Amino acid sequence: MTEEKEPSIPVPRIPKDRMETLTDGIFAIAMTLLVLSLEVPTLPANPTPHHNQQLYL
């Protein structure tokens, strides 16, 4: 009994320098977000125009 091998699909190779650049970019974005520690502002249930103005100033 011989088993037939399915034809392998060629996997595209990413050059090492491009992969390093991508991971460096992802790491930089993640670190920036951690350093800035952005927080979502809490909004009241019924915001007034005055409250909305204070959010954007």
Beta strands, then each sheet from edge to edge (+ up, - down):
end
